[in-house]
């Protein structure tokens, strides 16, 4: 009998967690041994016992996936973390890998791809799709020609995406569980770093760069 790979799923949507459990229940070696609905709970569970692999969503309340990933890798450097996100690969994959993720998959991926990815990262290897592999190659080749938004911090990038999507500072503050003044500070930093003069220019930049889904 194959040795069991104990997986923790961190996703704020119960229906997504249920679907993932159903997929993994059809394998002999993968078992969902824990669930978290936000980043804070995920960190608490990580500290409670050993895990073979973490399946982590990017967009979660209280503490997003990238922030959670960075803290996980700080406390548990060898813990394999597979990012599973609704966001297209070109928006978050490189950032996730730079932050320490062992792999990145979109929620549109086929179930068998997910199973393969979990098994691979649990063995200490990396898992990237051909699309992400090409992005990594391009990022290395064009390191000095990267878009301006690649210089933003992860939080600034997240705020930029939400502003570009047309959300107000108050709505963003509620979604990220931060103060409106904090979001306003991030907005000011983004404008400075991108050389933009207004929210309207920020929205246009986001649309031109394909940051709005």
N, C-alpha and C positions, 0 to 999 in steps of 0.2 A: 504494500500500500504506500502511495506517495506521501511524503512528509507534508503536513498541512502548513499553508502559508496564511498567517493570521493578519487580516486586513482591517484597518480602521477607515471608515468612510466619514468625511466631514463635508456636509452639504446642507444648506438651510432649507431645502425643499424635501419634505418627507416622501413625496411621490418619486423623486429622483433616487433617493436612498433605497426605497423599496424596489425600484427597477434594477438598480445595481445589485442588490442582494439576490434578486431572482436570477440574474445572469450568472453570478458567481456560485449560486447554489447548484448549478448544473455541471460544475466541475468537481473533480475528485480531490483536488489539492488546495483550493482556495476557499477560505471561510471568513465571513464577515464577523469579527469578534467584538466590534464596537462601533458606535455611531455618535456623531456630534453634529449639532445644527448651527454652530458658529465657531469662530476661531478660538475664542476663550475656552470653550468646552473641549475643543480638540487638543489644546495645550494641556489641559488638566488630565485628559485621558492618556496623553503621551507620557506624562510623568507617573501614571499609576501602574503601568506594567510595560513589558516589552512587546513590540510590534514588528512584524516582518515587512510590512509596507503600509504607507499612508496614501489614501486616495483623497485629494484635497481640491475643493472648489475654489475658484478665484474670488468670486463675488459673494461675500457672506457678511452678515451684520456683526457689529461689535469689533471684530478684527478681521480684515480681509485676508484672502488666501496668501497673497505675497508677503504681507507682514507676518502672518502665522508661519509661513514657510521659513522666513529668515530666523525667527525665534526657534523653531524646531531644529534647524541646522546648527544654530548656536549651542543649543543644549544637547542635541543628539546628532553629531556630525555624520555618523554612518547610517542614520535612518533613511531608507529609500522613500522618497516622496514623489508620487505621480500626480501631476496637476491635471484635473479633468474640468474643462470649462466650456461654457456656452460661447465664449468669445473666440473669434477666428484666430487661427495660429499666428497670423502676421501681427496681431495686436499685443499678445502677451507671451508667446512662447519663448522668445529670446530673453525677455526679462525674467521669466520664471527659471530658466536654465542658469542664467547668471546668478540668480539668488540661491541656487543650490538644488533645484529640482532634478530628479533623476529622469524625468520625462514629461511630455505634455501631450494631451489628447483633447480634442473637442468632443462635446456630447453628441455630435453627429457621427462619431466613429462607430464602426461595426462592433458588435459584442465580442467577436473573436479577436479583434484588434485590442480591445481592452484587456481581455484575458492574457493575451501574449505579452502586453506591456507590463502588467502586474508581475507576471512570472519573471520577466527579464529584469525589472528593477529590484525585485526581491533577491535576485542572484548577485546583486551588486553592479549590474550593468546599466547603461543608459538606454533610453528608448525615445527615438524621435521618428516622426514620419518623414517620408521623402521630401515633403514640402519644407518642413523645419530644417532638415539637413541642408537643403539648398539655401535657406535663409542664413544659416550659420556660416556657410561658405561665403555667401555674399557679404555678410557682416565683417568677416575677416579680411576679405579682399578690399572692401570699401570702408575700412575703419575710419578713415579721415573724411569720408564723404557721407556720413550718416545724417539723417534728417535732424533738424534742430530739436524736435521733441524727444529724441533718444537721450538727450542730455538732461532731461527732467528727472527728478526723483520719482519713485514709484507712486507716491501719493499725489505729487503734482500731475503726473501723467493721468492718474485716475480722475482727478478733478477736471483736467482739460477735456477728457472724453465726455464727462457728464455735462460740462458747460457747452461743448460742441453739440451735444444732443438736445440742447435747448432748455436744460433744467436751471432753475433759479438757485441762488446761493443758499436760500433757506431749504429748498428741496434737497440739495446736495448735502447740507449739514445734517438733515434728518436721516438721509440714506447712509451716511458714513458715521453717524453718531458722534459728530464733532460740532463745536460752536460755529455760529455763522461768522464770527470774527476770524476764526482760524481759516475757514474756507476763503474769506476775503483776502487773507494774507497769502494763501496759496495762489489765488488768482493774480495778485500783484506780482508774485515771483515768476509766474508763468509768462505774464506779459513782458516782463523784463528779459527773461531768458530767450524768448522767441522773437523779441524785437517788435512786439505788436502794441497797438495804441488803445484798443478797446475790446469789449466783449464781442462786438460784432465781427471784428477782425479775427478773434480767437475762434468763433464759430465757423467762419469761412475757412480758416486754416485747417480746422478739424475735418471739415467736409472735403477739402482738397487732398488731404493726406489719407483719407479713407478711414478715419478714426470713429466715424459714426456708423453704427450697425443698422 
